[in-house]
Structures are given as structure tokens and as C-alpha cells.
């Protein structure tokens, strides 16, 4: 181990979504030194697999971009393992994800704040940070920001298939909404996307690259952190291995883990911070007995309901090999065409039954029948919805398999293990079919491709979900904020309980998963945490109304609300 002799005020472990945001905010003071250590490669400016929105299937499963995690055999899914892609590149998963920007429902943050000690994480306190981080091109207002680093383009959703989808949801009894990230989430609308001028706008592009010139900010890629340096109960630095340069050690005033819901708890456990019994089984000296490290694992599971189209209106044929040179050239030189869209341009949120207070089911509609890995059914033309319950009461665990930091931890999600989860899946599939078989789709509907007419009863639906479902790639909550006996982080500072000089800021800090894609909540969490870390006066809360079905709120936002 070579001690570099260098010391930084902050060492950020992980140059992913939260790490990029923190690097920007913490290094804004030129007297504060910041080092970012990212295990993956740089997000090379001309790499089309990262920057072309439609190329998102290519990095997933590729060892150059993806950590390629896999669950343990899932007992309620026939013992099969579920593949989990996580970004191994600057920008983290924001450099390989579907670029869908969903804040979640305001009631998500009311749920967070209902836990003891979490009062400052309610919607009124989180909203200012959502607004600070975004430039919503659809227009700033009381709910949306207009001058932040994350530029959000609204999906055009101009295909006739999107038109049929919006008509069909209304025929099925569901409303449209102006903005799922604004006053009313419930309903269907074009989606905000992290796509700007035909390119992916990752956290690295939005937050990190614009400030890479700062003399007090250093970013090292291909730098894998192998352990935390501890002196008693204080973390004083990190050990890491950088490609071509061997093992190194760097000192830190504070270490901030931003490795995500898998990477961060793994490092905590390797450092002796976690459940005492588990650590002792592996012969790891206990620094802090925190049973919540690696517990409370949550995720979203999803399936694809796919239909063939009678009419040649989908983008399916464009994905044949003979068209790819044209798509690539059109994107490279003009930043437009099929390659310039993530194609997740619209969708929505509904309640599965009248007993649910706020939306628990999410839909992503695509004008093509395709899977994340790029595979398609035999039909050239088709369309689909990605669907899944948002608030599963299933809880999983992350545990070390060994003391080797290079070995992936054991991930047990326990999908489909509760009665409520299984019930919501049945409601979800039936709701999706109800929408896709409305009269608005009659001119397109050539029959269901997946799961197909052989899957009809409750048992058949659950059996199909168990065999076919994939993760929506939203692992979270494995080092949650709070003050109860399962909490890992102090909600007012993001410090690890019982350990000095160590904080965690990423999806693992969430106490409960939000009802949508989790990139936006992670970025909000990082923005708010930056103020907590720096000791800045928090942004004042914004007490604006939001739609609540139970309270009989109006469907449209009240006029005259100040931005």
C-alpha cells in the first residue's frame, strides 16, 4: 500500500449520480479540496453508447459500462436469478439508464417525514431542492424549476400510437394530467427526460464536466476503493486501486460514500460497520454495530405487456441492422432522428383500487415492442407498456459473501414474497390490459404478444410475472436515514451513526422507495445533503398545494400560486 501523502477535505467514493452533484456543490468554495474516486471509466465525449439516447440497450450487460450484478436465487420466482445493471462509468447509472425523470409523489416525502427524526424531509422541504436542480423546458412555475443544471425536455409523444394511448387511458376511466412532476402526478402525460438537444444529459454532463477545471477538484477514474481507513471509530481516508498504478491510500477530512444502494453498504460492511453477527461470521472487526446496513433493500420489479400492430407505425423496423448506419449518422451530425430519443416519451400513474391513497402503479408506454437488452418479438411493428407496482411491502437484504472487495455481495430481494405484492401485480396486469384493449387501439391492435391469451387467471398472471419480470433497476434503502434501531444515517447530517468522518449520500439513504424512477429523488437528496454537509442555511420550505385524492383536491392546480 502506497500512501499518496495527499489529503482532501472531502473524498467522494463514487462518481455516479449523487457523487457528481456533490462534487459540484462541495467544490464551489475554492478553499475546499475535493477528490472524486470513480471505479469505472470516463464517459468519453464521443462514445455513442453513452450519449446517444436510443443506444441505451448497448451498455447494459457490457462489462465496460455495467457492474453486472445478479440476485441470489429468488425463492418466489422459481429460484431464478434476476440480473441487475448498475453504471460502472463516470455519471454512474445516469450514464446508462432510460433517462426518465420522475420525482415521485409528494406523499412519498410525507411518508419519509412521518418517521421520527425525519421531519425535515417532507415535501415542502424537498421541493426547493427539486426546483434548484432542474431547468424544466416545459416552463417553470410553483412546482418546477427554471435555472438548474438538469435540463429536462418533455417527450414529444407525436407517434399515432401515443395518441391512441392517451385516448385509451381516458376511455378506460383514467385522467390526463399536465405534468406528473407538478401539481398532480395521478394521470397520464408526456414524460420529462434527461435528454437535451438529442443527447443524454447524465449527472456527469450536467454537474461534473462544467466544473472539472476547478483547481480544488480532482477526479480519478478507474479508481476502485477497496476499503475505508479507520482509527477507532473515525474514518480518516480510503484505500483504492487505480489501474496501472497499484494500491494507494489517500487521507480525508471526511469520506462521503456515493456508491449506490449496492456499493455503499458493501464498503460499510467491509469496514466493520453493520450487523455485528454478520461481521463476526466473516472475521471482520466490528467498528459500529448497525443492524440496518444492508437491510431494508427495496426495488421496483416490472414486466412488458406487448402488442403487435396492424399498421406500420412503430419504430421497430428502424432497429434492423441495415438502418443503423443512417440512424447513427443522423444522430452524430444532426442530433435528431430515431437515435435522439429514449422512446420512453409518455406514461402515467394510477391507483390500483379506491382504497389506495395515491398512485401505486406506474406505466411507461413505448411505440415499439422491445426488451432492455434490445431483443424483440417476431412482429416488426408493435407497442408496449412497462408496468409494475411502486410500493411493494417486500424487503430484501445485502450481505457480503467474503472479505474480498472484488466479489459482488449477495443480493436477496424476495420479490413476490407478500400477499399484498402479489395482489398488486394482478391488479397491475389487468389494468394494463384494460387500457390496451380500449377502442382507441382497435385500428392498431393485432393481438397480445406478451404474455399472450394463455395467461388469464390470477395464478397464471403470477406465474408469468415470476418467470418473466425484470428489475426496473431501482435498488435502494440499504443504509436508510432515521433514528430508529434500523437507521444507519443521521437525517440532519447524513453522517453514519456512531462513526466520525463518514457520510453516505445516494439511493441507499432513502427510508422508502419512491413511486417512480429514482434518479430524480437521488439528485434531490444529493442537493439537499450538500447544504447539510457544508452547514449552509437550508433552502426555505415551499408550502404549495398538491393533488390528494382522499382530501378532495381539485384536479387542476389553483391559479395565482407564486413560483
Secondary structure, DSSP 8 states (H G I E B T S, - for coil): -EEEEEEEEEEEE--SHHHHHHHHHHTTSTTS-EEEE-SSB---TT-HHHHBGGGHHHHTT-TTTB--EE----TTTTT---EE--B-BTTGGGGTS--B-----HHHHHHHHHSTT-GGGSHHHHHHHHHHHEEETT---SSS-BSSSEEEEE----SHHHHHHHHHHHHTT--B-S-TTSS--SEEEE-EESEETTEE--HIIIIIGGGTT-TTEEEESSEEEEEEEEETTEEEEEEEEETTTEEEEEEEEEEEE-SHHHHHHHHHHHTTEE-HHHHHHTT---SEE-TTTT-SBB--EEEEEEEEESSS-SSGGGGSHHHHHHHHHHHHHHS-SGGG--S--EEEEE-SSTT-SS--EEEEEESS---TTS---S-SSEEEEEEEES-----BEEE-SSS-TTS--EEE--TT-SHHHHHHHHHHHHHHHHHHTSGGGTTTEEEEEES-TT--SHHHHHHHHHHH-EE-S--B-TT-BSSSTT--B-TTT-BBTT-BSEEE-SGGG-SS--SS-SHHHHHHHHHHHHHHHHT-------------GGGT--SS--TT---
